[in-house]
Amino acid sequence: MKIGIIGAGNIGGNLTRRLTALGHDVAVANSRGPQTLTDLAKETGATPVPVGEAARDAEIVVVTVPLKAVPSLPSGLLDGAADGVVVIDTNNYYPQQRDGQIAAIEDEGITESRWVERQLGHPVIKAFNGTYAQDILDRPLPAGDPDRVALPVAGDDGAAKAKVRALIDELGFDTVDAGGIDDSWRQQPDTPVYGLRAGVEGVTKALAEASPERPATFRG
């Protein structure tokens, strides 16, 4: 597949490494410009591009930038993407540590990914937000392995969610359907599933145990 990755930090960089290794055509962008991605491009074979070109012809676009930076992404970011493009949102809201207070999240009580949808003007699938970046490289296992880690995946579009779950399976991880985007609070920071290294049963249990109350440490 043609995949665009916006953000070349820990998650974005390691997804670039794994997805290129699996044979996907990856374009990667960051806020500092393609000239800063030369080493990653040489290592992986990915194509470094400006942010505004990352989604061109892409079937999947991964948005993995700090939440506060999402509104600054270029308008029409997805205009040149393939028909039916699927957008993966890996973001988390860290108001005290990084993002500052985002009123729509705290005052309206919407999920972080619903807020991202509003900024992008496009539905998203929430995945990888509670995944340790190094695990993307170190913990892939074949399907059926009893030690295979499962990741929660939330989204409103069943076909888009299925496409993301298939990609995660290809990366070497199981998945658990975590519901729609309005249910994605179950995998936000400080929930039982956040950062959990467990299989399908453990992830399913952790999602069920989540509380919709936003912890004080994740309020601005």
Secondary structure, DSSP 8 states (H G I E B T S, - for coil): -EEEEE--SHHHHHHHHHHHHTT-EEEEE-TT-GGGGHHHHHHH--EE--GGGTTTT-SEEEE-S-GGGGGGS-TTTTTTS-TT-EEEE-----IIIII---HHHHHH---HHHHHHHHHTS--EE-STTS-HHHHHH----TT-TT--EEEEEES-HHHHHHHHHHHHHHT-EEEE---GGGGGGGSTTSTTTT----HHHHHHHHHT--SS--GGG--
